[in-house]
Amino acid sequence: MSPTSTGRLFGTDLVLTRTFHAPVSDVWASLTDPERTARWFGPWKGDAAPGHTIEVQMLQEEGQPWMDMTIDACEPPHRLALSAANEHGGWHMDMLLTETGGVTELRFTHHLSDTDGVGEIGPGWEYYLDALVASRDGQPAPDFNDYYPALKEHFEAQR
């Protein structure tokens, strides 16, 4: 498979989009329901409310680690903002959903502190968002090896 990149860099904002032929409430559930997030990213547990921290398991990463994520904003069914900190630095992400005529667009933004690692980060988000699409379509998850390093140059060229 040769994945197609939707990722674009606007300053230090990495923006990726996906379109779903589904109502916004259904796509929202794919982003927020722990049973559904487990199908493409990983399950989560905790008290999901703005300002609260949840634990998210990253099933596709080596060792399937759990990481803390803070819910910065939650405006069902249109906006979810999360942040996390780990050994690679801080992560600030925004997911915006808009529906028109039964078609919902997800605009995923990773607010980067700088663009140094965009060649690794971009392919990772392309992979995860395609895994979201596959989980919703009942298809097997994509293979990360199709994304990295194949898409690295696409993202680095935008720096």
C-alpha positions as CSV (number, residue, x, y, z in Angstrom):
1,M,0.0,0.0,0.0
2,S,1.2,3.5,-0.7
3,P,-0.5,5.9,1.7
4,T,-1.4,9.4,0.5
5,S,-0.4,12.2,2.9
6,T,-3.0,14.9,3.8
7,G,-0.6,16.6,6.3
8,R,0.3,20.2,5.8
9,L,2.5,22.4,8.0
10,F,1.2,25.9,8.8
11,G,4.0,27.5,10.8
12,T,4.3,25.0,13.7
13,D,0.8,23.6,13.3
14,L,0.7,20.2,11.6
15,V,-2.8,19.8,10.1
16,L,-4.2,16.5,8.8
17,T,-7.8,15.8,7.6
18,R,-10.0,12.8,7.0
19,T,-13.6,12.7,5.7
20,F,-16.2,10.2,6.8
21,H,-19.6,9.5,5.3
22,A,-21.2,9.5,8.7
23,P,-22.9,11.9,11.1
24,V,-20.7,14.0,13.4
25,S,-22.0,12.2,16.5
26,D,-20.8,8.8,15.2
27,V,-17.3,10.2,14.3
28,W,-17.2,11.9,17.7
29,A,-17.8,8.5,19.4
30,S,-14.8,7.1,17.4
31,L,-12.6,9.8,19.0
32,T,-14.0,9.6,22.5
33,D,-15.5,6.2,23.4
34,P,-12.7,4.0,24.9
35,E,-13.9,0.9,23.2
36,R,-13.8,2.6,19.9
37,T,-10.5,4.4,20.4
38,A,-9.1,1.0,21.3
39,R,-9.7,-0.1,17.7
40,W,-7.4,2.4,16.2
41,F,-5.2,4.1,18.8
42,G,-5.7,2.6,22.2
43,P,-8.1,2.4,25.1
44,W,-8.2,5.0,27.8
45,K,-9.4,5.2,31.4
46,G,-10.1,7.9,33.9
47,D,-12.5,10.8,34.5
48,A,-13.0,12.4,31.1
49,A,-13.8,16.0,31.7
50,P,-12.1,19.3,30.8
51,G,-9.1,19.9,33.0
52,H,-8.8,16.2,34.0
53,T,-6.1,13.8,33.1
54,I,-6.9,10.4,31.6
55,E,-4.5,7.5,30.9
56,V,-4.3,6.4,27.2
57,Q,-2.6,3.2,26.1
58,M,-0.8,3.4,22.8
59,L,-1.3,0.0,21.3
60,Q,0.7,0.5,18.2
61,E,3.9,1.7,20.0
62,E,6.6,-0.6,21.3
63,G,5.7,-2.0,24.7
64,Q,2.2,-0.6,24.4
65,P,2.8,2.1,26.9
66,W,0.3,4.1,28.9
67,M,0.6,7.8,28.9
68,D,-1.2,10.6,30.7
69,M,-3.2,13.0,28.6
70,T,-5.0,16.1,29.8
71,I,-8.3,17.1,28.4
72,D,-7.9,20.8,27.6
73,A,-11.3,21.2,25.9
74,C,-14.3,19.0,25.2
75,E,-17.1,20.4,23.3
76,P,-19.3,17.5,22.1
77,P,-19.6,16.6,19.2
78,H,-17.3,19.2,17.6
79,R,-14.0,19.8,19.4
80,L,-11.6,17.8,21.6
81,A,-8.3,19.2,22.6
82,L,-5.7,17.1,24.4
83,S,-2.2,17.6,25.7
84,A,0.5,15.3,26.9
85,A,4.1,15.3,28.0
86,N,6.6,12.5,27.6
87,E,10.3,12.0,27.1
88,H,9.9,13.5,23.6
89,G,8.4,16.8,24.8
90,G,5.0,18.3,25.0
91,W,2.1,17.3,22.7
92,H,-0.9,19.7,22.1
93,M,-3.6,18.3,19.8
94,D,-6.9,19.7,18.6
95,M,-9.6,17.7,16.8
96,L,-12.4,19.6,15.1
97,L,-15.4,17.9,13.5
98,T,-17.7,19.6,11.0
99,E,-20.7,17.9,9.3
100,T,-22.3,18.9,6.1
101,G,-25.0,16.8,4.5
102,G,-24.2,13.6,6.4
103,V,-20.4,13.9,5.7
104,T,-18.1,14.7,8.6
105,E,-14.6,16.2,8.2
106,L,-12.0,15.7,10.9
107,R,-9.4,18.4,11.1
108,F,-6.6,17.1,13.3
109,T,-4.0,19.7,14.4
110,H,-0.8,18.9,16.3
111,H,0.5,22.2,17.6
112,L,4.3,21.6,17.5
113,S,6.8,23.6,19.6
114,D,9.1,23.5,16.6
115,T,9.3,21.6,13.3
116,D,12.5,19.6,14.0
117,G,10.7,16.2,14.3
118,V,7.9,16.7,11.8
119,G,9.5,14.0,9.5
120,E,8.7,11.4,12.1
121,I,5.6,12.9,13.7
122,G,3.7,13.5,10.4
123,P,3.9,9.9,9.1
124,G,2.8,8.7,12.6
125,W,-0.3,10.8,12.5
126,E,-1.1,9.8,8.9
127,Y,-0.8,6.2,10.1
128,Y,-3.1,6.6,13.1
129,L,-5.7,8.6,11.2
130,D,-5.7,5.9,8.5
131,A,-6.1,3.3,11.2
132,L,-9.2,5.3,12.4
133,V,-10.6,5.2,8.9
134,A,-9.9,1.4,8.7
135,S,-11.5,0.7,12.1
136,R,-14.6,2.6,11.0
137,D,-14.8,0.7,7.7
138,G,-14.2,-2.7,9.4
139,Q,-10.9,-3.1,7.6
140,P,-7.6,-4.3,9.0
141,A,-5.2,-1.7,10.4
142,P,-2.6,-0.3,8.0
143,D,1.1,-1.3,8.3
144,F,3.2,1.5,9.8
145,N,6.1,0.4,7.6
146,D,4.1,1.8,4.6
147,Y,4.2,5.3,6.2
148,Y,7.7,5.6,7.6
149,P,10.1,6.4,6.2
150,A,8.1,6.7,2.9
151,L,6.3,9.9,4.0
152,K,9.2,11.5,5.9
153,E,10.4,13.6,3.0
154,H,6.9,15.0,2.4
155,F,6.8,16.5,5.8
156,E,10.4,17.6,6.0
157,A,10.0,19.4,2.7
158,Q,7.4,21.7,4.3
159,R,9.8,23.0,7.0
